[in-house]
Structure formats: structure tokens, C-alpha cells
Amino acid sequence: MKIGGYIKKLVGRYKNNKNKKVYVLYVILHVLVILTAVRCLLTQNYENLALCILTMILFLLPAFVEDRFHISIPPLFQVIIFFFIFAAEILGEVNHYYVMIPGWDTILHTMNGFLCAAIGFSLVYLLNRGSSNVSLSPFYLTLVAFCFSMTIGVVWEFFEFGMDQFFYLDMQKDFTVTAFGSVSLDPQKAQNVIKLKDIVETTIKTASGEVTKIEGGYLDIGIIDSMKDLLVNLVGAVVFSIIGYITLKRNSPGANKVAEGFMIKPENIDENKESQT
């Protein structure tokens, strides 16, 4: 099958979805991305244009996963994935929300922790349910889901660190701090912590003689951002893990409703239900 035909097939999965809101949202966000791409083309911002193209490809990811692995992703899950991609790439990167809106990156990392825990929970739940050789307790199942989410968060921070080290992209956003302690400043090299407080300015001088002054303190290179991202990822993972545990252990109607909105299932389950009605 040609690429154009396959893309049309993937879009058709959204169009034929029982929940038409998924397709409507896909079309609206797709149009917004196209308009943004046109703006980037007119302003000759080819880097952001590439991000727009990447976003349109990522919008097809849920349909691709469904088609490739014969699974069914709930409409609520798909809607959140669409919003997450749009918020991260178009609003965050292209429209600079990461810099303009405090906490934008924190919100997305919290959501990422929640979504990854849901994915991990679904994968292990399907394995636990479909295998006669594997039988996990509710606690162990949710623990695996939590660890899956945190692993994805750590791997992403590795990726950001690599991009910053090799391409200077500043994916791990810097923070200005006014105090820190370091054994590297100890003149006696005895691992005594030298504390600097109330820093008001830092001067950086390069080998070429270029001088840059940082007003307000010392520039932290990504450490605070990475720890903050992992912390909020943990919060998101814990929230869904609790929901998943309650769903399995107590069969709570409220938790069931939330969990069902994020539970990935084999595609034939929905088809079987349809044929029985």
C-alpha cells in the first residue's frame, strides 16, 4: 500500500470512530497546525515548519498503533493524546508557551506521567488477563505500571540531556539561582562545602574574550528542571496507579469509570460485543 493510501486509512479510523468527537477534534487541531505551518513558511521559520510536519505525523500515531497491533484506544485517551501533542509541539515549542507561561512544562510532564502509567497499566493488565502463566496481584500490577511511567520519564530526561550536550538546544531549561554549595570551590581540596549566598550577578568570559553577565544570580544548567520534571512525572504516575489499584482491588464505580477511559483493549473485544448486541 502506498504511503498516501495508508495515511488515508489511518485517518479513516478516526472518521469511523463511534465517538465522532475524536474525529472533529482531530480535524480542528489538524487545521490549526496547517495554518501554523503556513505562517512558519511565510516567515521562513523552517525549524518550526518541521515541528508542524512532525505534529501532523504524531497525530496519526494512535491510529497507527491501533492498526499495527490490533488494539482499541479509548476515545478519551485519544483526545488527551491529541491535546498533549498540540500543547507540547505547537503551543509549547512553536508559540513559545514553555517560556511565556510559567508551569506549562510542568503541566505537560505531569500529564505525561499519568498517560504513561495508563499505558503501562493497560499493557500489563492485558498480559495478566490473557496469559495462564502470569497472574499478578493488583498491587504488583500497579507497581509495574508506576515503574513503567517513571522509566519513560527518565529516558526522556536522558534524551533532553543528550540534545543539550551535543546540539545546545536547551531542552532542559535553565534556572537562575541565588545560592549554592560546592566542594569544587574548596581551595584545600578537602571536600569542604563552600557555600555562596545572595548571588546578584555572574560573569562568564570565553576564550575569545566575549563577556556575558547573568543578572540576578548563578545560572543552573538543567538540574532543577530535570528534577522538577521527574517529580511531577511521579505525581502523575502515582495518581493513575492509585486509580488502577482501586479499580482492581475494590471495584469502585468511580475509579472504574476513570480507568475505563484509559484502558487499551484488544480490538476484537469491542467487535465481539457489537456482534452480540
C-alpha positions as CSV (number, residue, x, y, z in Angstrom):
1,M,0.0,0.0,0.0
2,K,1.3,3.4,-0.9
3,I,2.0,6.0,1.8
4,G,-0.9,8.3,0.8
5,G,-3.3,5.4,0.8
6,Y,-2.1,4.2,4.2
7,I,-2.4,7.7,5.7
8,K,-5.9,7.9,4.4
9,K,-6.6,4.5,6.0
10,L,-5.3,5.8,9.4
11,V,-7.4,9.0,9.2
12,G,-10.4,6.8,8.3
13,R,-10.0,5.1,11.7
14,Y,-10.7,8.4,13.4
15,K,-13.6,9.2,10.9
16,N,-15.2,5.8,11.5
17,N,-14.8,6.0,15.3
18,K,-18.1,5.6,17.2
19,N,-17.2,8.7,19.2
20,K,-17.4,11.4,16.4
21,K,-15.9,14.0,18.8
22,V,-12.5,12.3,18.3
23,Y,-12.6,13.0,14.5
24,V,-13.9,16.5,15.0
25,L,-11.1,17.3,17.4
26,Y,-8.5,15.7,15.0
27,V,-9.8,17.9,12.1
28,I,-9.8,21.1,14.2
29,L,-6.3,20.6,15.5
30,H,-5.0,19.5,12.1
31,V,-6.3,22.7,10.5
32,L,-4.7,24.8,13.3
33,V,-1.4,23.0,12.6
34,I,-1.7,23.7,8.9
35,L,-2.3,27.4,9.5
36,T,0.7,27.5,11.8
37,A,2.8,25.8,9.1
38,V,1.7,28.3,6.5
39,R,2.7,31.1,8.9
40,C,6.1,29.5,9.5
41,L,6.6,29.1,5.7
42,L,5.7,32.8,5.1
43,T,8.1,33.9,7.9
44,Q,10.8,31.5,6.6
45,N,11.0,29.8,10.0
46,Y,11.8,26.3,8.6
47,E,12.6,24.8,12.0
48,N,9.1,25.4,13.3
49,L,7.7,24.3,10.0
50,A,9.5,21.0,10.6
51,L,7.8,20.8,14.0
52,C,4.4,21.3,12.4
53,I,5.1,18.5,10.0
54,L,6.2,16.3,12.9
55,T,3.0,17.2,14.8
56,M,0.8,16.1,11.9
57,I,2.7,12.8,11.8
58,L,2.3,12.3,15.6
59,F,-1.5,12.9,15.3
60,L,-1.6,9.7,13.3
61,L,0.3,7.7,16.0
62,P,-2.8,6.4,17.9
63,A,-4.4,5.2,14.7
64,F,-1.1,3.6,13.6
65,V,-0.7,1.8,16.9
66,E,-4.3,0.6,16.7
67,D,-3.9,-0.7,13.2
68,R,-0.4,-2.2,13.7
69,F,-1.2,-4.0,17.0
70,H,-4.9,-4.6,16.6
71,I,-5.9,-2.8,19.8
72,S,-8.5,-0.2,20.7
73,I,-7.5,3.0,22.3
74,P,-10.4,4.6,24.2
75,P,-11.8,8.0,22.8
76,L,-10.9,9.9,26.0
77,F,-7.3,8.6,25.8
78,Q,-7.0,9.6,22.1
79,V,-8.4,13.1,22.9
80,I,-5.9,13.7,25.6
81,I,-3.1,12.4,23.4
82,F,-4.1,14.9,20.7
83,F,-4.2,17.8,23.2
84,F,-0.8,16.7,24.6
85,I,0.9,16.7,21.2
86,F,-0.6,20.0,20.2
87,A,0.2,21.6,23.6
88,A,3.8,20.3,23.5
89,E,4.8,20.9,19.9
90,I,2.6,23.8,18.6
91,L,1.9,25.8,21.7
92,G,5.0,24.9,23.7
93,E,7.7,25.0,21.0
94,V,6.3,27.0,18.1
95,N,4.4,29.6,20.1
96,H,6.9,29.6,23.0
97,Y,4.5,28.7,25.8
98,Y,7.3,27.0,27.6
99,V,8.9,30.4,28.1
100,M,5.8,32.7,28.1
101,I,3.6,30.7,30.5
102,P,5.2,29.6,33.8
103,G,4.4,26.0,34.6
104,W,3.5,25.0,31.1
105,D,6.3,22.4,31.0
106,T,5.3,21.2,34.5
107,I,1.7,20.6,33.4
108,L,2.8,18.5,30.4
109,H,5.2,16.4,32.4
110,T,2.5,15.7,35.0
111,M,0.2,14.6,32.2
112,N,2.9,12.5,30.7
113,G,3.4,10.7,34.0
114,F,-0.3,10.0,34.1
115,L,-0.6,8.8,30.5
116,C,2.5,6.6,30.7
117,A,1.2,4.9,33.8
118,A,-2.1,4.3,32.0
119,I,-0.2,2.7,29.1
120,G,1.9,0.6,31.4
121,F,-1.2,-0.4,33.4
122,S,-3.0,-1.5,30.2
123,L,-0.1,-3.5,28.8
124,V,0.5,-5.4,32.0
125,Y,-3.3,-5.9,32.5
126,L,-3.7,-7.4,29.1
127,L,-0.7,-9.7,29.7
128,N,-2.1,-10.7,33.1
129,R,-5.6,-11.3,31.7
130,G,-4.6,-13.1,28.6
131,S,-1.9,-15.5,30.0
132,S,-2.5,-18.6,32.0
133,N,1.2,-18.5,33.1
134,V,1.1,-14.9,34.5
135,S,-1.1,-13.9,37.5
136,L,-0.2,-10.6,39.1
137,S,-1.7,-9.2,42.2
138,P,-3.4,-5.7,42.0
139,F,-0.5,-4.2,43.9
140,Y,2.2,-5.7,41.7
141,L,0.3,-4.8,38.6
142,T,0.0,-1.1,39.6
143,L,3.7,-1.1,40.8
144,V,4.8,-2.3,37.3
145,A,2.6,0.5,35.7
146,F,4.2,3.1,38.0
147,C,7.7,1.9,37.2
148,F,6.9,1.9,33.5
149,S,5.9,5.5,33.7
150,M,8.9,6.6,35.7
151,T,11.2,4.7,33.3
152,I,9.7,6.6,30.3
153,G,10.2,9.9,32.3
154,V,13.9,9.1,33.0
155,V,14.6,8.1,29.4
156,W,13.1,11.3,28.2
157,E,15.4,13.3,30.5
158,F,18.3,11.3,29.1
159,F,17.2,12.4,25.6
160,E,16.9,16.1,26.7
161,F,20.4,15.9,28.2
162,G,21.8,14.4,25.1
163,M,20.2,17.1,22.9
164,D,21.6,19.8,25.2
165,Q,25.1,18.4,25.3
166,F,25.5,17.7,21.6
167,F,23.3,20.3,19.9
168,Y,22.9,23.1,22.6
169,L,19.1,23.1,22.3
170,D,18.4,23.9,26.0
171,M,15.7,21.3,26.3
172,Q,16.5,21.2,30.0
173,K,15.5,24.8,30.7
174,D,18.0,26.8,32.9
175,F,17.1,28.5,36.2
176,T,18.7,31.4,37.9
177,V,19.6,30.6,41.5
178,T,20.9,32.9,44.2
179,A,22.7,30.4,46.4
180,F,24.5,27.1,46.1
181,G,27.2,25.0,47.8
182,S,30.1,23.2,46.1
183,V,33.2,21.2,47.1
184,S,34.8,22.3,43.8
185,L,35.4,25.7,45.3
186,D,37.4,24.4,48.3
187,P,41.0,25.6,47.8
188,Q,42.3,22.9,50.0
189,K,40.6,20.1,48.0
190,A,39.4,18.6,51.3
191,Q,35.8,18.2,50.1
192,N,34.7,21.0,52.3
193,V,31.4,22.5,51.1
194,I,31.9,26.2,50.1
195,K,28.5,28.0,50.3
196,L,27.8,31.1,48.3
197,K,24.6,33.0,49.1
198,D,22.9,36.2,47.9
199,I,24.5,36.0,44.5
200,V,23.4,39.1,42.5
201,E,25.5,38.6,39.3
202,T,27.6,36.0,37.4
203,T,30.2,37.0,34.8
204,I,31.1,34.5,32.1
205,K,34.2,35.1,30.0
206,T,35.0,32.9,26.9
207,A,38.4,32.2,25.4
208,S,37.7,34.7,22.7
209,G,37.3,37.4,25.2
210,E,33.5,37.6,25.0
211,V,31.9,38.5,28.3
212,T,28.3,37.7,29.3
213,K,26.7,38.9,32.6
214,I,23.9,37.0,34.2
215,E,21.8,39.3,36.4
216,G,20.1,38.0,39.5
217,G,22.3,35.1,40.4
218,Y,24.0,31.9,39.1
219,L,22.7,30.0,36.0
220,D,21.8,26.4,36.9
221,I,22.2,24.3,33.8
222,G,19.2,22.0,33.7
223,I,19.5,20.2,37.1
224,I,16.5,21.9,38.7
225,D,14.4,21.5,35.6
226,S,15.2,17.7,35.3
227,M,14.4,17.1,39.0
228,K,11.2,19.1,38.7
229,D,10.1,17.2,35.6
230,L,10.7,13.8,37.3
231,L,8.9,14.9,40.4
232,V,5.7,15.9,38.6
233,N,6.0,12.8,36.4
234,L,6.0,10.8,39.7
235,V,2.9,12.7,40.8
236,G,1.0,11.8,37.6
237,A,2.2,8.2,37.8
238,V,1.1,7.9,41.4
239,V,-2.4,9.3,40.7
240,F,-3.2,6.8,37.9
241,S,-1.6,4.0,39.9
242,I,-3.9,4.7,42.8
243,I,-6.9,4.7,40.4
244,G,-5.8,1.5,38.8
245,Y,-5.3,-0.2,42.2
246,I,-8.7,0.9,43.5
247,T,-10.3,-0.4,40.2
248,L,-8.7,-3.9,40.6
249,K,-8.9,-4.2,44.4
250,R,-12.2,-2.6,45.4
251,N,-14.1,-2.5,42.1
252,S,-15.1,1.1,42.8
253,P,-17.6,2.5,40.2
254,G,-16.0,5.9,40.2
255,A,-12.5,4.5,39.7
256,N,-13.8,2.1,37.1
257,K,-15.2,4.9,35.0
258,V,-11.9,6.8,35.0
259,A,-9.8,3.7,34.4
260,E,-12.1,2.5,31.5
261,G,-11.4,5.8,29.7
262,F,-7.7,4.9,29.6
263,M,-7.7,1.2,29.3
264,I,-6.3,-0.1,26.0
265,K,-8.1,-3.3,24.9
266,P,-7.7,-5.8,22.1
267,E,-9.7,-4.6,19.1
268,N,-11.7,-7.8,18.8
269,I,-13.3,-7.3,22.3
270,D,-15.4,-4.3,21.0
271,E,-16.2,-6.2,17.8
272,N,-17.4,-9.2,19.8
273,K,-19.6,-7.0,22.0
274,E,-21.0,-5.4,18.9
275,S,-21.9,-8.8,17.3
276,Q,-23.7,-10.0,20.4
277,T,-26.0,-7.0,20.6
